[in-house]
Amino acid sequence: MTGCLSHVATQLTQLALAQEVDFFALIFDTGLVVASVLIILLAFSVASWGIIAYKAIYLRKAHNQSLQFLDIFWKSRRLDQIYEASEELVASPIAQVFRTGYVELSKSRRKNNEDNSTDATFGEASDLESIQRSLRRAATSQVTVLESLVSFLATTGSTAPFIGLFGTVWGIMESFQQIGLVGNATLATVAPGISEALIATATGLAAAIPAVVGYNFFVQKIKVLDAEMENFSIDFLNIIKRHFF
């Protein structure tokens, strides 16, 4: 009984290895066009996985440093100390928004101290608008940085299946040409060519699915950081109004 089970297990292992060899043999036996499609899809897939790994680490770091900065911001009573602490939190978009606003505030206060204009109300209003614009520009700039490379995932998710489909269609065309030359449409004649062609579609889906999942995940994370930057900008402006204007 044990010998029979061992024999069956050996046969299953040999069958699995044969199928694996046949699968890779199909890839290496594809035509020039289908092979080119597979190389392009492989490049898309490798680039997508690299971007997914990089953005996952970067956004996690941005989130953690933003939490660290907010903790420092609300516990500290001096803006200059917060500014010094934010120098080490380069990955935090909220810290970068604060730094921009703080620099603009310093410029406004320095200008007001040197300005002898009698229309102080107009100066305060224009200074607040200037600080608000600087915060908005900084937030927009940080969103652009956060979104960098993410669009490539969307491109991969939308184009890879069609590139794979093109390789499949081309492979099927070659199969029909082979049928015409042989003059025989048996399964043995059609199956190898169609199998080679379908590999392109499978490869396209394998490249597209992780890219789409990664894109949706990162877009959600970026939206959260964008909302946090907007909320911080509002809170920071209110603090400036109460203490400086």
C-alpha positions as CSV (number, residue, x, y, z in Angstrom):
1,M,0.0,0.0,0.0
2,T,2.8,2.4,0.9
3,G,4.7,1.5,-2.3
4,C,1.5,2.2,-4.3
5,L,1.1,5.6,-2.7
6,S,4.7,6.5,-3.2
7,H,4.3,5.5,-6.9
8,V,1.3,7.8,-7.3
9,A,3.0,10.7,-5.5
10,T,6.0,10.3,-7.8
11,Q,3.8,10.3,-10.9
12,L,2.0,13.5,-9.7
13,T,5.3,15.2,-9.0
14,Q,6.6,14.3,-12.5
15,L,3.3,15.5,-14.0
16,A,3.6,18.8,-12.2
17,L,7.2,19.3,-13.3
18,A,6.2,18.4,-16.8
19,Q,3.5,21.0,-16.8
20,E,5.8,23.6,-15.4
21,V,8.4,22.9,-18.1
22,D,5.7,23.0,-20.7
23,F,4.6,26.4,-19.4
24,F,8.0,27.9,-19.5
25,A,8.6,26.2,-22.9
26,L,5.5,28.0,-24.2
27,I,6.9,31.4,-23.1
28,F,10.3,30.7,-24.7
29,D,8.7,29.4,-27.9
30,T,6.5,32.4,-28.6
31,G,6.9,34.5,-31.7
32,L,8.8,37.8,-31.9
33,V,5.7,40.0,-31.5
34,V,4.3,38.0,-28.5
35,A,7.7,37.8,-26.9
36,S,8.1,41.6,-27.3
37,V,4.7,42.1,-25.6
38,L,5.7,39.8,-22.8
39,I,9.0,41.8,-22.3
40,I,7.0,45.1,-22.2
41,L,4.5,43.7,-19.7
42,L,7.4,42.3,-17.6
43,A,9.0,45.8,-17.5
44,F,5.6,47.3,-16.5
45,S,5.2,44.8,-13.8
46,V,8.7,45.2,-12.3
47,A,8.4,49.0,-12.4
48,S,5.0,48.8,-10.8
49,W,6.2,46.6,-7.9
50,G,9.1,48.9,-7.4
51,I,6.8,51.9,-7.2
52,I,4.4,50.1,-4.9
53,A,7.3,49.3,-2.5
54,Y,8.7,52.8,-2.6
55,K,5.4,54.6,-2.2
56,A,4.3,52.3,0.6
57,I,7.5,53.1,2.6
58,Y,7.4,56.8,1.8
59,L,3.7,57.3,2.6
60,R,4.0,55.4,5.9
61,K,7.0,57.6,6.8
62,A,5.0,60.7,5.9
63,H,2.1,59.6,8.0
64,N,4.3,58.8,11.0
65,Q,6.3,62.0,10.8
66,S,3.1,64.0,10.4
67,L,1.7,62.5,13.6
68,Q,5.0,63.3,15.3
69,F,4.9,66.9,14.1
70,L,1.3,67.5,15.2
71,D,2.2,66.2,18.6
72,I,5.1,68.7,18.8
73,F,3.0,71.5,17.4
74,W,0.2,71.3,19.9
75,K,2.5,70.7,22.9
76,S,5.0,73.5,22.1
77,R,4.3,77.2,22.8
78,R,6.9,78.8,20.6
79,L,6.7,78.7,16.8
80,D,10.5,79.1,16.4
81,Q,11.0,75.9,18.4
82,I,8.5,74.1,16.3
83,Y,10.3,75.3,13.2
84,E,13.6,74.0,14.4
85,A,12.0,70.6,15.3
86,S,10.4,70.4,11.9
87,E,13.8,70.5,10.2
88,E,14.2,66.8,10.9
89,L,10.7,65.8,9.7
90,V,11.4,66.2,6.0
91,A,9.0,63.5,5.0
92,S,6.0,65.1,6.8
93,P,3.9,67.2,4.3
94,I,2.2,69.0,7.3
95,A,5.6,70.0,8.6
96,Q,6.6,71.4,5.2
97,V,3.3,73.4,5.1
98,F,4.0,74.8,8.5
99,R,7.6,75.8,7.5
100,T,6.3,77.7,4.5
101,G,3.6,79.5,6.6
102,Y,6.1,80.3,9.3
103,V,8.6,81.8,6.8
104,E,5.8,83.9,5.3
105,L,4.7,85.0,8.8
106,S,8.2,86.1,9.7
107,K,8.5,88.1,6.5
108,S,5.1,89.8,7.2
109,R,6.1,90.7,10.8
110,R,9.5,92.0,9.7
111,K,7.9,94.1,7.0
112,N,5.3,95.5,9.5
113,N,8.0,96.4,12.0
114,E,9.8,98.3,9.3
115,D,6.7,99.8,7.6
116,N,5.6,103.2,8.8
117,S,2.2,103.1,6.9
118,T,-0.8,104.4,8.8
119,D,-3.2,101.9,7.2
120,A,-2.4,99.1,9.6
121,T,-5.7,97.3,9.0
122,F,-5.1,96.9,5.3
123,G,-1.6,95.7,6.0
124,E,-2.9,93.0,8.4
125,A,-5.5,91.8,6.0
126,S,-3.0,91.6,3.1
127,D,-0.5,89.8,5.3
128,L,-3.1,87.2,6.3
129,E,-4.1,86.7,2.7
130,S,-0.4,86.3,1.8
131,I,0.1,83.7,4.5
132,Q,-3.1,81.8,3.5
133,R,-1.9,81.8,-0.2
134,S,1.5,80.5,0.9
135,L,-0.1,77.7,2.9
136,R,-2.3,76.7,0.0
137,R,0.6,76.7,-2.4
138,A,2.7,74.6,0.0
139,A,-0.2,72.1,0.4
140,T,-0.6,71.8,-3.4
141,S,3.1,71.3,-3.8
142,Q,3.2,68.5,-1.2
143,V,0.2,66.8,-2.8
144,T,2.1,66.8,-6.1
145,V,5.1,65.2,-4.3
146,L,2.9,62.6,-2.7
147,E,1.2,61.8,-6.0
148,S,4.5,61.4,-7.9
149,L,4.9,58.0,-9.6
150,V,1.4,57.0,-8.6
151,S,0.0,57.9,-12.0
152,F,2.3,55.2,-13.5
153,L,0.3,52.6,-11.6
154,A,-2.9,53.9,-13.1
155,T,-1.3,53.8,-16.5
156,T,-0.2,50.2,-16.0
157,G,-3.6,49.1,-14.7
158,S,-5.4,50.6,-17.7
159,T,-3.0,49.7,-20.5
160,A,-1.4,46.4,-19.5
161,P,-4.6,44.3,-20.2
162,F,-4.9,45.8,-23.6
163,I,-1.2,45.2,-24.4
164,G,-1.7,41.6,-23.3
165,L,-4.8,41.4,-25.4
166,F,-2.9,42.7,-28.4
167,G,-0.3,39.9,-27.9
168,T,-3.1,37.3,-27.7
169,V,-4.8,38.5,-30.9
170,W,-1.5,38.5,-32.7
171,G,-0.8,34.9,-31.5
172,I,-4.2,33.7,-32.6
173,M,-3.7,35.3,-36.0
174,E,-0.4,33.3,-36.3
175,S,-2.3,30.2,-35.2
176,F,-4.8,30.6,-38.0
177,Q,-2.1,31.2,-40.5
178,Q,-0.5,28.0,-39.3
179,I,-3.8,26.2,-39.8
180,G,-4.0,27.6,-43.3
181,L,-0.6,26.3,-44.2
182,V,-1.1,22.9,-42.7
183,G,-4.6,22.6,-43.9
184,N,-5.7,20.8,-40.8
185,A,-7.7,22.3,-37.9
186,T,-7.3,19.6,-35.3
187,L,-6.8,20.4,-31.6
188,A,-3.2,19.4,-31.8
189,T,-2.7,22.0,-34.5
190,V,-4.6,24.9,-32.8
191,A,-3.9,24.3,-29.1
192,P,-0.2,25.2,-29.0
193,G,-0.6,28.5,-30.8
194,I,-3.6,29.6,-28.7
195,S,-1.8,28.6,-25.5
196,E,1.1,30.8,-26.4
197,A,-1.3,33.6,-27.3
198,L,-3.2,33.4,-24.0
199,I,0.0,33.8,-22.0
200,A,0.1,37.4,-23.1
201,T,-3.4,38.1,-21.7
202,A,-2.5,36.3,-18.4
203,T,0.7,38.4,-18.1
204,G,-1.2,41.6,-18.8
205,L,-3.6,40.8,-16.0
206,A,-0.8,39.8,-13.7
207,A,0.8,43.2,-14.3
208,A,-2.5,45.2,-14.1
209,I,-4.1,43.8,-11.0
210,P,-1.4,44.8,-8.4
211,A,-1.0,48.2,-10.1
212,V,-4.7,48.9,-9.7
213,V,-4.8,47.8,-6.1
214,G,-1.7,49.8,-5.3
215,Y,-3.1,52.9,-7.0
216,N,-6.4,52.8,-5.2
217,F,-4.6,52.3,-1.8
218,F,-2.2,55.1,-2.3
219,V,-4.9,57.5,-3.6
220,Q,-6.8,56.9,-0.4
221,K,-3.7,57.5,1.8
222,I,-2.9,60.7,-0.1
223,K,-6.5,62.0,0.3
224,V,-6.1,61.5,4.1
225,L,-2.8,63.5,4.2
226,D,-4.4,66.2,2.0
227,A,-7.3,66.6,4.4
228,E,-4.9,66.7,7.3
229,M,-2.9,69.5,5.6
230,E,-6.1,71.5,5.0
231,N,-7.2,71.1,8.6
232,F,-3.8,72.1,9.9
233,S,-3.7,75.2,7.6
234,I,-7.1,76.3,9.0
235,D,-5.9,75.8,12.6
236,F,-2.6,77.5,12.0
237,L,-4.3,80.6,10.4
238,N,-6.6,80.8,13.4
239,I,-3.6,80.7,15.8
240,I,-1.9,83.4,13.8
241,K,-5.0,85.6,13.9
242,R,-5.3,85.3,17.6
243,H,-1.7,85.9,18.6
244,F,-0.2,88.1,15.8
245,F,-3.1,90.1,14.4
